[in-house]
């Protein structure tokens, strides 16, 4: 259960970059090349992945049909977060919220060997970028 903990407002940039990395890891096919953080350890089952890196950031990913549930903790912002993603063909929509109340929404769209990504947050951060399976983002 995600519990809201009052914290001072910090930038969403670190958590959104972390979330997008996790989302791309799950949404991309097994052949995709996704760089991993140093000293990251993960445990997985058929539909669950739990990871923790050397800095103490942690996240869990669960899949159920075409829906992906992410939940984690970001050390830099000292906050918990949760995100839900739904896949429709080559398009994946996601929404999330952090324990300080910041929310975000976005999408990823596969086009051949590339993924077009876009997101924005209630804190004013907005970003659009393209990732390639061979060279990354």
C-alpha positions in Angstrom: 0.0 0.0 0.0 1.4 3.4 -1.0 1.3 5.9 1.9 1.5 9.6 1.4 4.3 11.1 3.4 4.5 14.9 3.6 7.9 15.9 2.1 9.3 19.1 0.6 8.7 19.5 -3.1 11.7 18.4 -5.2 12.3 18.2 -9.0 10.6 15.3 -10.8 13.5 15.0 -13.2 15.4 12.2 -11.3 12.3 10.1 -10.6 10.8 10.5 -14.1 14.1 9.5 -15.7 14.2 6.5 -13.4 10.6 5.6 -14.1 11.1 5.9 -17.9 14.1 3.6 -17.7 12.0 1.1 -15.8 9.1 1.5 -18.2 11.3 1.0 -21.2 12.9 -2.1 -19.6 9.5 -3.7 -19.3 7.9 -2.4 -22.4 10.7 -3.3 -24.8 11.2 -6.8 -26.1 13.7 -9.1 -24.7 16.1 -8.2 -27.5 16.3 -4.6 -26.6 19.5 -3.2 -25.2 18.8 -1.3 -22.0 21.7 0.0 -19.9 21.5 -1.0 -16.2 22.5 1.1 -13.2 25.8 0.1 -11.5 25.3 -2.6 -8.8 21.7 -3.1 -9.6 20.3 -6.4 -8.4 16.9 -7.8 -9.5 14.7 -10.8 -8.7 12.1 -11.9 -11.1 9.3 -14.3 -11.7 6.9 -14.8 -14.6 5.1 -11.5 -14.1 7.0 -9.7 -11.3 10.4 -7.9 -11.2 11.9 -6.3 -8.1 15.1 -4.3 -8.3 17.4 -2.3 -6.0 20.4 -0.3 -7.0 23.6 0.5 -5.2 22.2 3.9 -4.1 19.1 2.4 -2.4 16.6 3.3 -5.2 14.1 0.4 -5.4 11.2 -0.5 -7.7 8.9 -3.3 -8.4 7.2 -4.1 -11.7 4.1 -6.4 -12.0 2.3 -7.3 -15.2 -1.2 -8.3 -15.7 -2.3 -8.7 -19.3 -1.6 -5.5 -21.1 -1.3 -3.5 -17.8 2.1 -2.8 -16.1 2.2 -1.7 -12.5 5.3 0.0 -11.1 6.0 1.1 -7.5 9.2 2.2 -5.9 11.3 4.5 -3.7 13.6 7.3 -4.9 16.5 8.0 -2.6 17.3 11.5 -3.9 13.8 12.9 -3.3 13.1 10.6 -0.4 9.7 9.7 -1.7 7.6 6.8 -2.8 6.0 6.6 -6.2 3.6 4.5 -8.2 2.8 4.3 -11.9 0.3 2.3 -14.1 0.8 1.7 -17.8 -1.6 0.3 -20.3 -0.6 -1.0 -23.7 -2.7 -0.8 -26.8 -0.9 -2.3 -29.8 2.3 -0.2 -30.3 1.2 2.5 -27.9 1.6 2.6 -24.1 0.0 5.2 -21.9 1.2 5.8 -18.3 0.2 7.8 -15.3 1.9 8.1 -12.0 2.0 9.9 -8.6 4.7 10.5 -6.0 4.2 10.6 -2.2 4.6 14.4 -2.3 1.5 14.7 -4.6 3.3 15.3 -7.9 1.7 13.5 -10.8 2.8 12.7 -14.4 1.3 11.4 -17.5 2.8 10.3 -20.8 3.1 7.8 -23.6 5.5 5.6 -25.5 5.0 4.6 -29.1 7.0 1.9 -30.9 7.7 2.7 -34.6 9.9 0.0 -36.1 13.2 -0.2 -34.1 12.6 3.1 -32.3 10.4 4.3 -29.4 8.9 7.8 -29.3 8.4 9.0 -25.8 6.7 12.0 -24.3 5.7 12.9 -20.7 4.7 15.9 -18.6 4.4 16.4 -14.8 2.3 18.6 -12.5 5.6 20.2 -11.5 6.0 21.7 -15.0 8.5 19.2 -16.4 7.8 18.1 -20.0 10.0 16.1 -22.2 9.9 14.4 -25.6 12.7 11.9 -26.7 13.3 9.0 -29.1 15.1 5.7 -28.2 16.6 3.3 -30.6 17.1 -0.4 -29.8 20.6 -0.4 -31.1 22.0 2.9 -29.7 19.7 3.7 -26.8 18.1 7.1 -26.0 
